[in-house]
Amino acid sequence: MLKLFMFCLAVVGLVVGQSLRESSCVDRCGIRFNHRLICQCNKKCPIYGNCCPDYSTKCELTNSKRCQTSEVTQNDLSSISLKLYDLDVNRASPDDYVINPQAMTTSWHLRDMSPNRFFTSVNQNLLNKPTYQALINLLDNYEMIQGKDEYVTRAETDEIYTFLNAFMSTSIGRKLYEFLSEKGLSGCENKITFIENLKKMWFDLYSRGSHAMDTSGFEHVFVGEIKGSKVSGLHNWVQIYLQENSRRLNYYGYPGKAEPSFYYVRFEWNGYKKHRSGTFIGSSPEYDFAIFTLCHLTRSGSDCKVKLRNRINQIITCSVQTYAWINYSPTGDGLKYVASAYFDF
């Protein structure tokens, strides 16, 4: 009987403990509505009157503190950008690719000055890394021509979150989140909110014209679009390589280059010309995504000076140019869609 009594007490204790955890906001601030829980801890719970008793102390005060944005100085930007560069363990090594730049040309030159491919070879093992594969899986999800509605399937949405989760699993993604959280720019709640904000600013659709939901920041920057008679966007070296390798892109020459491996490239893509595309050859998808996000949130519409290292490990400065789509915001709280982002040296 005594053993049975002690067992019953233990069971009651577990039930009570579970109930107490489910009625508290400890480690639950910002979590989406869950009907299985006794009470909620997200920003909508005050509206519906279903907040946990400690919501105001555990979440509102924490969120208020996190949402107090602070200035991102140039010293801040230099420091965090160099840290992101140094954390780029998935960046291509010199042995991972061979390029053949051939002729230096001008952005307005009409002729193909380079008969051979820009990329001679790329190590497939590099492209098999998780963030590269997650990026590559997204590249065939878009309508090329601006003015045509995009339709996002459930499978494509899953691919978006696979990429974002892969990004957040890297040291670069975690460091960017840490920095933006300290500055009150990460979304004010937790990593889940940050991922949702990344999804909205980069992947949610908006219209560049003709009232069609025809574009997103990710499509423009990483995939490329056709606007009228020319290529718009397309600033990612992986996409350039894949399109050239599939014979859909014909490299014309390079209008400029800079350390460590920045190139302006000129090409024809599916019959349409790109006069000058700034790209960082060999950078990982997570590095590009992080640097562009950083500059979008801190220096949108202006010259964003970031630090990195050249081939002999000296610290150098590079410019990143970003533009926000200012016509409207995806959340109504000042967060802006990405319109464009590229390396501008």
C-alpha positions as CSV (number, residue, x, y, z in Angstrom):
1,M,0.0,0.0,0.0
2,L,2.8,2.4,0.9
3,K,4.5,1.8,-2.5
4,L,1.2,2.4,-4.3
5,F,0.7,5.6,-2.3
6,M,4.2,6.8,-3.2
7,F,3.7,5.9,-6.9
8,C,0.4,7.9,-6.9
9,L,2.1,10.9,-5.4
10,A,4.9,10.8,-8.0
11,V,2.3,10.6,-10.8
12,V,0.4,13.6,-9.3
13,G,3.7,15.5,-9.1
14,L,4.5,14.9,-12.7
15,V,1.0,16.0,-13.8
16,V,1.1,19.1,-11.6
17,G,4.6,19.9,-12.9
18,Q,3.5,19.5,-16.5
19,S,0.5,21.7,-15.8
20,L,2.6,24.4,-14.2
21,R,5.0,24.4,-17.2
22,E,2.1,24.6,-19.7
23,S,0.7,27.6,-17.7
24,S,3.9,29.6,-17.8
25,C,5.7,31.6,-20.4
26,V,9.2,30.4,-19.4
27,D,11.0,29.6,-22.7
28,R,7.8,30.0,-24.6
29,C,7.7,33.8,-25.5
30,G,6.7,34.2,-29.2
31,I,5.8,30.6,-29.8
32,R,2.8,30.2,-32.2
33,F,-0.7,29.4,-30.9
34,N,-1.1,25.8,-29.8
35,H,-4.6,24.7,-28.9
36,R,-3.2,21.9,-26.7
37,L,-1.7,24.3,-24.3
38,I,-3.5,25.8,-21.3
39,C,-2.5,29.4,-22.2
40,Q,-0.5,31.2,-24.9
41,C,2.7,33.4,-24.9
42,N,2.6,35.2,-28.2
43,K,1.9,38.9,-29.1
44,K,-1.8,38.1,-30.1
45,C,-2.7,36.5,-26.7
46,P,-3.7,39.9,-25.1
47,I,-6.1,40.3,-28.0
48,Y,-7.7,36.9,-27.5
49,G,-7.4,37.0,-23.7
50,N,-5.6,33.6,-23.5
51,C,-2.2,34.7,-22.1
52,C,-0.4,32.8,-19.4
53,P,-0.4,34.6,-16.0
54,D,3.3,35.5,-16.3
55,Y,3.1,36.8,-19.9
56,S,3.6,40.4,-19.0
57,T,6.7,39.7,-16.8
58,K,8.3,37.0,-19.0
59,C,7.5,38.2,-22.4
60,E,6.4,41.9,-22.7
61,L,9.3,43.2,-20.6
62,T,11.8,41.0,-22.5
63,N,10.3,42.0,-25.9
64,S,10.4,45.6,-24.9
65,K,14.0,45.4,-24.0
66,R,14.9,43.5,-27.2
67,C,12.9,45.9,-29.4
68,Q,14.8,48.9,-28.3
69,T,16.8,49.4,-31.4
70,S,20.3,50.9,-31.1
71,E,22.5,52.5,-33.7
72,V,24.7,50.3,-35.9
73,T,27.8,52.4,-36.2
74,Q,30.4,51.9,-38.9
75,N,32.7,50.3,-36.3
76,D,29.9,47.8,-35.5
77,L,29.4,47.1,-39.2
78,S,33.1,46.6,-39.8
79,S,33.4,44.2,-36.8
80,I,30.4,42.0,-37.4
81,S,31.1,41.8,-41.2
82,L,34.6,40.6,-40.6
83,K,33.4,38.1,-38.1
84,L,30.9,36.8,-40.6
85,Y,33.7,36.5,-43.2
86,D,35.9,34.6,-40.9
87,L,33.1,32.2,-40.0
88,D,32.6,31.2,-43.6
89,V,33.9,27.7,-43.4
90,N,31.9,26.7,-46.5
91,R,33.5,29.2,-48.7
92,A,35.2,27.6,-51.8
93,S,38.9,27.0,-51.4
94,P,41.2,27.9,-54.3
95,D,41.1,24.2,-55.4
96,D,37.3,24.1,-55.5
97,Y,36.9,26.0,-58.7
98,V,38.8,27.1,-61.9
99,I,37.7,30.2,-63.7
100,N,38.7,31.6,-67.1
101,P,38.0,35.4,-67.1
102,Q,39.4,35.9,-70.6
103,A,38.7,39.3,-72.0
104,M,38.1,42.5,-70.0
105,T,35.3,44.3,-71.6
106,T,32.9,47.2,-71.0
107,S,29.4,46.9,-69.7
108,W,27.9,48.4,-72.9
109,H,30.0,46.3,-75.4
110,L,27.7,44.4,-77.7
111,R,29.9,41.6,-78.8
112,D,30.9,38.3,-77.0
113,M,34.6,38.9,-76.3
114,S,35.2,35.6,-74.5
115,P,34.7,32.4,-76.6
116,N,35.2,30.0,-73.6
117,R,33.2,29.5,-70.5
118,F,33.9,31.6,-67.4
119,F,33.8,28.5,-65.1
120,T,36.2,25.8,-66.3
121,S,35.2,23.6,-63.3
122,V,33.6,23.6,-59.9
123,N,34.1,20.8,-57.2
124,Q,30.8,18.9,-57.0
125,N,31.6,18.1,-53.3
126,L,31.3,21.8,-52.5
127,L,27.9,22.0,-54.2
128,N,26.7,19.0,-52.2
129,K,27.1,20.8,-48.9
130,P,23.8,21.4,-47.1
131,T,23.4,25.2,-47.7
132,Y,24.5,24.9,-51.3
133,Q,22.0,22.1,-51.9
134,A,19.2,24.0,-50.1
135,L,20.0,27.0,-52.3
136,I,20.1,25.0,-55.5
137,N,16.7,23.4,-54.8
138,L,15.2,26.9,-54.7
139,L,16.5,28.0,-58.1
140,D,13.9,26.3,-60.3
141,N,10.9,27.6,-58.4
142,Y,10.4,30.9,-60.3
143,E,8.9,32.4,-63.4
144,M,11.7,34.1,-65.4
145,I,9.6,36.9,-66.9
146,Q,8.5,39.8,-64.8
147,G,4.8,40.6,-65.1
148,K,3.8,36.9,-64.7
149,D,2.2,35.8,-61.4
150,E,4.3,33.5,-59.3
151,Y,2.6,30.6,-57.6
152,V,4.3,29.1,-54.6
153,T,3.4,25.4,-53.9
154,R,3.6,23.7,-50.5
155,A,6.7,21.8,-51.6
156,E,8.4,25.1,-52.6
157,T,7.5,26.6,-49.3
158,D,9.1,23.6,-47.6
159,E,12.2,24.3,-49.6
160,I,12.3,27.9,-48.4
161,Y,12.2,26.8,-44.8
162,T,14.8,24.1,-45.5
163,F,17.1,26.8,-46.8
164,L,16.4,29.2,-43.9
165,N,16.9,26.5,-41.3
166,A,20.1,25.4,-43.0
167,F,21.2,29.0,-42.8
168,M,20.4,29.3,-39.1
169,S,22.3,26.1,-38.4
170,T,25.5,27.7,-39.6
171,S,27.9,29.8,-37.4
172,I,27.2,32.7,-39.8
173,G,23.5,32.5,-39.3
174,R,23.8,32.3,-35.5
175,K,26.3,35.1,-35.3
176,L,24.1,37.4,-37.5
177,Y,21.1,36.6,-35.3
178,E,23.1,37.4,-32.2
179,F,24.2,40.7,-33.5
180,L,20.8,41.8,-34.8
181,S,19.2,40.7,-31.5
182,E,21.6,43.0,-29.6
183,K,20.7,45.9,-31.8
184,G,16.9,45.2,-31.7
185,L,16.7,44.3,-35.4
186,S,16.0,40.6,-35.3
187,G,12.2,40.6,-34.8
188,C,11.9,41.3,-31.1
189,E,11.0,37.8,-30.0
190,N,13.1,34.7,-30.8
191,K,14.8,32.7,-33.6
192,I,11.4,31.6,-34.9
193,T,10.3,35.2,-35.4
194,F,13.6,36.0,-37.0
195,I,13.2,33.2,-39.5
196,E,9.7,34.3,-40.3
197,N,11.0,37.9,-40.9
198,L,13.8,36.5,-43.2
199,K,11.1,34.6,-45.0
200,K,8.9,37.7,-45.4
201,M,11.6,40.1,-46.5
202,W,13.4,37.7,-48.9
203,F,10.7,35.3,-50.2
204,D,7.3,36.8,-49.9
205,L,5.9,37.9,-53.2
206,Y,5.2,41.5,-54.3
207,S,4.6,43.3,-57.6
208,R,7.2,45.3,-59.6
209,G,4.6,46.2,-62.2
210,S,1.5,45.1,-64.1
211,H,-0.2,44.3,-60.7
212,A,1.2,40.8,-61.0
213,M,2.7,39.1,-57.9
214,D,5.8,38.5,-59.9
215,T,8.9,38.9,-57.8
216,S,10.7,38.5,-54.5
217,G,14.0,39.7,-53.2
218,F,15.4,36.1,-53.3
219,E,14.4,35.6,-56.9
220,H,15.8,38.9,-58.0
221,V,19.2,38.5,-56.3
222,F,19.9,34.8,-56.3
223,V,17.9,33.6,-59.4
224,G,17.5,36.5,-61.8
225,E,14.6,37.9,-63.8
226,I,13.8,39.2,-67.2
227,K,12.7,42.7,-67.2
228,G,11.6,43.9,-70.7
229,S,14.6,43.1,-73.0
230,K,17.3,42.6,-70.3
231,V,18.3,40.5,-67.3
232,S,17.6,42.0,-64.0
233,G,19.4,40.9,-60.8
234,L,21.2,37.5,-60.8
235,H,24.1,38.2,-58.6
236,N,25.0,34.7,-57.2
237,W,27.9,32.8,-58.6
238,V,26.3,29.4,-58.0
239,Q,23.4,30.3,-60.3
240,I,25.8,31.8,-62.9
241,Y,27.8,28.5,-62.9
242,L,24.8,26.3,-63.1
243,Q,23.2,28.3,-65.9
244,E,26.4,28.4,-67.8
245,N,27.0,24.7,-67.3
246,S,23.5,24.0,-68.7
247,R,24.3,26.2,-71.7
248,R,21.6,28.7,-70.9
249,L,24.1,31.4,-70.1
250,N,26.8,32.7,-72.4
251,Y,29.6,34.6,-70.8
252,Y,30.8,37.7,-72.7
253,G,33.7,39.1,-70.5
254,Y,34.3,41.0,-67.3
255,P,34.0,44.8,-67.0
256,G,36.0,44.7,-63.7
257,K,37.4,42.6,-60.8
258,A,38.8,43.1,-57.3
259,E,40.2,41.2,-54.4
260,P,39.6,38.6,-53.1
261,S,37.5,37.2,-55.9
262,F,34.9,39.9,-56.9
263,Y,33.9,40.1,-60.5
264,Y,31.6,42.1,-62.6
265,V,30.5,39.7,-65.4
266,R,28.7,40.4,-68.6
267,F,26.6,37.6,-70.2
268,E,23.6,36.6,-72.2
269,W,21.0,34.5,-70.3
270,N,18.2,32.7,-72.2
271,G,18.6,35.3,-75.0
272,Y,18.6,38.4,-72.8
273,K,21.7,40.4,-71.9
274,K,23.1,41.4,-68.5
275,H,25.5,44.3,-68.9
276,R,27.1,44.0,-65.5
277,S,26.5,41.7,-62.6
278,G,28.5,42.0,-59.4
279,T,29.2,38.7,-57.7
280,F,31.6,37.2,-55.2
281,I,33.1,34.0,-56.7
282,G,33.3,31.2,-54.2
283,S,31.4,32.7,-51.3
284,S,29.0,30.4,-49.5
285,P,25.2,30.9,-49.8
286,E,25.0,31.6,-46.1
287,Y,27.7,34.4,-46.3
288,D,25.9,36.2,-49.2
289,F,22.6,35.8,-47.5
290,A,23.9,37.1,-44.2
291,I,25.9,40.1,-45.6
292,F,23.0,41.2,-47.8
293,T,20.5,40.8,-44.9
294,L,22.9,42.8,-42.6
295,C,23.2,45.6,-45.1
296,H,19.5,45.6,-45.9
297,L,18.6,46.1,-42.3
298,T,21.3,48.6,-41.5
299,R,22.2,50.5,-44.6
300,S,19.4,50.0,-47.2
301,G,19.6,52.4,-50.1
302,S,23.1,53.5,-49.2
303,D,26.7,52.3,-49.5
304,C,27.2,49.5,-47.0
305,K,30.9,49.2,-46.2
306,V,31.9,45.7,-45.0
307,K,35.2,44.2,-44.0
308,L,36.7,40.9,-45.3
309,R,40.1,39.5,-46.1
310,N,42.1,39.3,-49.4
311,R,44.0,36.3,-50.6
312,I,47.0,37.1,-48.4
313,N,44.8,37.6,-45.3
314,Q,44.9,41.4,-45.2
315,I,41.7,43.1,-44.0
316,I,40.1,45.0,-46.9
317,T,36.9,47.0,-47.4
318,C,34.1,46.1,-49.9
319,S,30.9,47.9,-50.7
320,V,27.5,46.2,-50.7
321,Q,24.6,47.9,-52.3
322,T,21.0,47.1,-51.2
323,Y,17.7,48.5,-52.0
324,A,14.4,48.0,-50.2
325,W,11.0,47.8,-52.0
326,I,9.5,50.9,-50.3
327,N,6.0,50.8,-51.7
328,Y,4.8,48.7,-48.8
329,S,5.9,46.5,-46.0
330,P,5.3,42.8,-45.5
331,T,4.4,43.2,-41.9
332,G,3.3,46.8,-41.6
333,D,5.8,47.5,-38.8
334,G,8.6,49.0,-40.9
335,L,10.1,45.7,-42.2
336,K,10.7,46.1,-45.9
337,Y,11.0,43.7,-48.7
338,V,14.4,43.2,-50.3
339,A,14.4,44.8,-53.8
340,S,18.0,44.2,-54.7
341,A,21.4,43.4,-53.2
342,Y,24.8,43.0,-54.7
343,F,28.5,43.5,-54.2
344,D,29.6,46.8,-55.7
345,F,33.4,47.3,-55.6
